[in-house]
Amino acid sequence: MKLGIIFGLLLCVASLAASTACVPCCPGTSGIPIADCASACGACPSNKGCHDDGGSHSYFKPRQITPNNMLLDNLAMYWWYHDVLCESDNTWYMLHVSPFYQRSTHGKEIANYFLPCKQSCVSVKEDGSGDIGSLWLNLIAGDDELFDACLCLRPERSVAGAYINMRFDLSRYICHGWLDIAFAVMKAKHNLNMCVQNNGGLGTACDVSTLCDALQQPDWCYGKFCPNSLSTNGVDDVQIRFGYDWFYCDTNHISPYMVGIVPTGNRSCADYVFEPTVGSKHGSIGLGVIGDVHLMYCGDAELTFLTDFKYRYVLGAHEKRSFDLCNNGDWSRYLLVVKEDERDNPLPGINVFTQDVRVTPRSTVDWWLALHYQKCQLNVEVGYDFWWRAQELVQLCCFAQGLGIYDMVGSCAINAVSASNAEICQSVPSANQPSSDVSFVPLTCDDLNLNSGATPKTLSNTLYAAVGYDAEFGCSPAFIGAGASYEFGRDCTALSNWTVWFTCAFSY
């Protein structure tokens, strides 16, 4: 009866939290002020190359909550194996619930991931002397003026929710077998923390007078920059593990297991840069092993080393991603393009360079290690978690043919062709202007830099501490606890986060 009530409540919470991962257009046109917005913004050298993974990227994929071994295992794994199974012969089920809050740090480094030339602030100038030429963004000032602005980002992600794990002892059906099901009901909130400082001139084009307007202009179907926060909620992917215990109470044990992920989310839409998502379209399969070793046992005090190593291969699914061009450098996805028979009618390149692709995240490794000290009913645990993810494999499905890069110079001379070598920092008329092609050069599939829309390989290291207290609930073992962690993300490819949580578990 209790189990049925619990399942019903969980399903109710999950259904209320469900939400589409692609959020609607955000209101507002003003950037959010941040310190040092007026820091130096200088022109950067050309950053080209299809095999250079160090350029700007259009898509950022945070680490998922559900497969995180630290959130799954802290306190609960020791309690299950050393308190529940050894002390209660009739216990066969555990419900482990951990409300949590997580927030990212080091937004300046994550800005380097998105902006040209690995900078957190970039200049947007009409005279071609900045990082971005304003004309490509439809920003042209009035007579006797030149558009000049600076853009700074400090991306930030916060997640609030509840991590839920249900574990079943299957010994009565399968000798030494067990099954657990874990997922998170959560809300993710992303904020680019845009700061735009205007240093001269305003755009005169319809609906595009400021840089903030230009980065979310109505003609762009994808790749927009929202000056406000975006949020979405739902149920993160569900993890299912089936394992076998070589288990002996008060001694060491080892448990190999099989693991699978059931996807619950929507595919990425690429509507906005740094869009929030909950869940994914990617299932996965893998193997793992749980183990512990007693390091000290003295009366009512015990020190135990625990570990959980997990490898998963994440399967492919279709998503929308935006791509730069191989030979045109960072942010070339925002260049203007034209049809061969309409060379004076430029179109937003972001609409063309955003494509349906098949994304395969491939391998990921999560290795959790902890020291657990128990004395009477008090539990103290400190631990470490290593996480690694391979670079995504991106395969292009199709690409529109017959388009070339807009020839600004030729258009001014009423002799437009194409400008196949144009870069986003160039402008006209200026000393740094794109050169016109002799004949029209159409773009092909080979021109897209698929690395720019793929999540690079990355890793992080997490340290945490937690305390707990053993109790009883309805004459069955239970515990309560709390913990905090800090995750050190590598470079700008993984978020650094701090997380706090409260945890409780019940057994039946």
N, C-alpha and C positions, 0 to 999 in steps of 0.2 A: 504493500500500500504506500509506504513512504517513498519507495523507488519510483512508483508511478507519478506521485505528486511532483517529485523533483524533475522528472523528465518533462512533465507538462509545463512547469514553470520555465525551464530552459528553452523549450520550444516557443513559448509565448514571448520571452525576452528576445529570442533570435528573430522572430517575425516582426516585432516592433522595431528592431534595430536595422532591418534590411533596408538598403538604399542603393540607388544606382551609383556606380563609381564615377560617372562623368557628371560634373556639377554644371548648373546653368551659368549663364553669363553673369559676372558680378557687377554690381552698380559702382558708380563713382569714377572719377577721373583724376584724383589727387594722390600723389605718392605719400607713403608713410614716412615721416621724418626720422632719420637716424643720424647719429653723430658722424662728423667728419665726411659729410656728403660732398664737400667741395675739395676733397683730397685730389692730388695731382692726377689728371687724366691726360695721358700722352699717347701719341700714335705708336702702335706696336709694329714690329716687323712682320712680314708675311709668314703665315703659318699654314703651309700646304702639305699635302701628302696623304694618299689613301691608306697607307699603312702606319700612319702616325696616330697613335691612340692618345696623344697628349693634347689634342685640340679641344675646342668646346664641344659640348654634347647637348642634345636636345631633350634627352629623357633620363630621369634619375629614378632608380628603383631602390627604395629603402629595404632594410632587412625585415622579413616578415616576423610577426609575433608568434604565431602558433608553433613553428618548428624550433623555436629557441629552447635549447636544452636547459638553460639556466632557469627560465621561468617555469619550466615543467618539473624539474627535479629538485630544486632547492627545498630543503627540510622534508619534503613529502617522500622522497625516495628512501631516506633513512627510516622515517617513521613507518612506512609500509612494511619494509623488510625486517626491521628490528623490534618494532613495538606491536604492530598489528598481527602479522602472520605468526609470530612466535608466542604471543600472549593470548590470542583469541582463536580457538580452534574452529569456531563457527563463522568467522568473518570471511566474506567472499567478495565484498564490494567496497570501493572507496570513492567518495566525491571530494575533489580538491578544488577550491575556488579561491582565486587571488585577484581582487580588485587592484588595479595598477594605474600609474600615471607616468608617462615618459615624455621627455622634452629634449630636443637636440641643442647642441652648442656649436661654437665655431662656424657661424654662418658665413663669415668672410671667406673661409676656405671653400665652402660649398659654392659660393658665388663664382669662384674661379672655374668651376666645372661647367657653368653655363655661358659665361661671357667670353668674348674673344681674347686671345693672348694670355689666358690664365690670369685675368685681373678681376678684382672685386668692384672696380669702378672703371667706366669707359667714357670717352668723350664722343659726342655726336656733333659733327660740324659740317656745314654746307660747303666750306672752302677746300675740303679734301685733306685737311691736316690732322684729322682726328682718327680714332679707332674705327668709327662708323661714319660713312657719308650719309648725310641726312636725306639727300634726294632719293635714295633707295627706299626710304621709309615714308616717302610722300611729304617730306617736310621741306618747304621752300619759303624763305622769308620774303617780306615785301621789298620794294625798291630801296636801294641804298642800305640794306641790312643783310646780314648773314645769320642763318640759324646756328646757334651754339648752345649746347646743353651737356650736362654730365649725368650719367646714370650709375647708381650704386645699388647693389643687392646685398642682403643679409638673410638668405633663406633659413627658415625655421620650421620644424615639424614638431607637433605635439600629438600624443595619443593617450586617450583615456578609455578604460574598459575593464573587463573582467576576464581573466584567464581561467578556463574550466577544464578539468581533467577528470574523467571517469575511468576507474581501473577495476577490472574483474579478475578474480582468482578462478581459473577454470580447472583446478585440480580435480574436482569431482567429476568432470567430463573428460578432460585430457590431462594425463599425469604431468604435473609440474607446469602446466600451461597457464598463460595469462594474456589478457587483452586490455589495452587502454585506448581511449578516444579523447582527444584534446582539441579544443578550439578556443577562439577568443571573440567575445562580443565587444565591439570597440567603435570609437569615433576617432578619425584621423583629421587633423587640421594642418594645412600648409599655408605658409605666408612667405612671399618673396621679400617682404620688407623693402619695397622699392623706395628709393629716394631719388628724385629728379630735381636737379638745379638748373634753371635757365640762366644762361650767361649772355644772351643776346639774340634778339629777333624772335618772332613767332611765325609759325607756319600759316600760310594763307589758303591752303587747300581746304575744301569743304570738310567739316567735321574733324580735321587734323591740324590743330594749331599748336599743340604741345607734344613733347616726347611721350608723355603718358598716353595721350590720345593715339599717337602713331603705333604704339606697341599693343593696342587693342582695337585697331581700326576695323570698321564693319566689314571691309572687303576681305579680311583675313579669316579663313575658316579654321585655321590651326595655328599653333605656336604663339598664341597671344600671352601677354604678361598681365596678370591681374594685380592691380595695386592694393587690393584688399585680400583678406584671407579666404581660402576655399576649404570646404570641409565635406566629408562624407562619412557615413556610418554603415555598419553591417556586420556580418560574421566572417571572420578570417577563415582561410582554408582549414579544413579538418584533417588532423593527423590521426592515423590509426596504426597501432603497433600490435604485433602478435609475437610473443616470446616464450621461451622455455627456461625455467629456473633449475640450475644446479645449485641448490640452496640448502644450507645447514645453519640452523639458528646458533647464534653466538660464535660463529666461525666465519670464514670467507665464503663468498658466493660469486657466481658469474651467470649472466643471462643473455645469450644471443637472441636477437629478434629481427623480424622483418618489419619494414615501415612503408607506409604509403600515404600520399597526400591526395585528398579529394578537393578539387578546386570549387570555390564558392562565389568568386567575384566576376566582374565584367572585364573585358579587355580594355587596355589603355586607349583613350580616344584622341590624344595629342591636341585637344582643344587649347589647353593652357600649358605653359612651361611649369614644371614642378607641380603637376596636378596630383591631388591625393587619391589614393586607392585603398580599398580594403579587400583582401582576398585577391585571387588571380584566376586566370584561365588555364593555369599550368598544373597538371597532376604530376606526381613524382613517385618513384619507387626506390627502395634502398635497403640497406642492412645496418645493424648496429649491435653494440654489446654493452651491457651494464655490468658493473662489478664493484665489489668493495672488499677491503682488507682491514682486519682489526690491527691497530697499531699499539693499543694499550687497553687493558681491561683490569680494573682494580676496584673491587667492591661495587659501589653504585656509580662509579665513574668509568667512562668509556670513550676512547678516541678512535675514530674510524676514517679511513680514506675511501672515497667513493669516486666513481667515474662513469661517464656515459659517452661513448663514441658513436657517431652516426654519419653514414655516407648516404646521400641521395642523388639520383640522377633525375633532373627535372625535364619533363617532356615538353615538346613544342606546341605552340598554339598561335593563332593569327591575331595580330595587333596592328594598330596604326602607329607609325613612327615617322619623324621628320629627319631629313638628311641634308648635310652639306654636300658640296661638290668636291671631287678629288683635287682638281687643279685650281680651285678658286678660294681655298682657305676657310677660316672660321666665319660662321654666320652667312655663308654664301646661300644658305636656304632662304634668306630674306632678300636676295637679289630679285630684280624684276625680270620677267620673261615675256617673250612675244611669239606669236605664230608667224610662220614664214610669210604668209600673205597679208599680215596685219602688223608690220614692223613698227608702226607708230602708235600702237595700242598696247602699252605695257600692262601686264597682269602680275599679281603678287606671286612670287616664286614659292612662298611657303605653301600655297595651295597645291602646287604641282609636285614639290619635293616631299610632301607628306604622303606616304604610300601604305597600302595594305601589305604587310610582310609576315612571314612565318618566323617567330622568335623561339629559339630553343635555349633556355638558360643553362642547361647541361649540369655539370657536377657542383655539389656543395658539400662541405664538411663542417660538422659541429662537434667539438670535443669539450666536454664539461668535466672539471675535476674539483673536488672539495674535500675539506677536512671538517668532520663533524664531531663535536664534543658534547657528550650527554652526562649530566649528573643529576640523579633522581629524575625530576620531571622537567628540568631546564635543559634546553638545547641551544647550542651556539654553533654556527656554521660559517666558514669563510671559503671562498672558492674563486675559480677562474674559468672563463669560457673562451675558447678559440673558435672563430668562425671564418670560413673561406668560401668564396664563390667564384666560379670560372667566368670568363668573359662570355657574353651571350653570342650565340650564332644566329645571324640575321640573314634570311633568304628573301630576296625580292620576288614578289608574285607577278607584277606587271608594271609598266611605266609608259606614260603617254609620249608618243613620238611627235616629231615635227615642231618642237619648241626650241627656241634659242634664247640666250641672254640679251636683254634689251641694250641696244647701242645708243647710249646717251649722246656721245659726240656726233655720231651720224644723224641722229634725230634733230639736233640743233642746226645741222647743215642741210636739213631736208634731204638726207641721203642715207637713211638708216639701213644697216645691214644686220650685224649681230656683234657681240663683244664677248667672245668665248673665254677670254682671260680676265674678265672683270673681277674685282674684289670689293668687298663691302666697304672698305675704307676710302674708296675712290669717289671722286666727284667731278663735275664739269661746270663752268670752265675752271680749271685749276692746273697746277703743275703736276698733280697726282690724278690723272684722269685715265679711264680705261681706253684701250686702243680698239679701233674698229677692225672687224675682220674684212678680208678682201671679198669673200663670198659668205653667204649664210651658213653658219655651223650649227646643226641641230644637236641637241643633247640626246644621249643614249643611256641605257641602263648602266654601262660601264663608268659613266661620269659620277654616279652617286657614291659617296663615301659612306658605306654601310656602318663603319665603325662609329661615326658621329651620332648614330641613332641607337647604338647598342650600349648596354651597361657593361663597363669594363670589369675585368677581374678585380677582386677586392678582398680585404680581410679586416677583421677587427679583433680586439682583445678586451675582455670584460673582467673586471674585479668586482666582487660583491661580498656582503656580509648580511647575515640574517640571524634572528633569535626566535625561539619558539618555546611553547609550554605545553606539555602533555596534559590532557584532560579527559573527561568522559562525556558522552552524549547519549542519553537513553541506555546507560549501562554498556555502551560500546566505546572503543577507543576513539579519541578525537584529539585535535591539537589546534592551537592558534599561534600565529607568529607574524613577523614583519621583517622587511629587508630593504636594502638599497644597493644600487650598483652604478658603476660608471663604465661605459663602453668607449674605448679609444678607437675611433675609425681611422683607417689608413688614408693619408693624404686627403684628397677631396672626393674620393670615390665611395666612401662610406661615411655615414653620419656618426658623429660622436654624440652619445646620449647619456643622460642620467635618468634613472628609473627608481621609483619607490613603490612598494606594494605591501598590502596586508594580506595574510593568507590564513585559511582555515580548512580543516579537512574532517570528514566524518566517515565512519566505517559501519557496515552492517553485516 
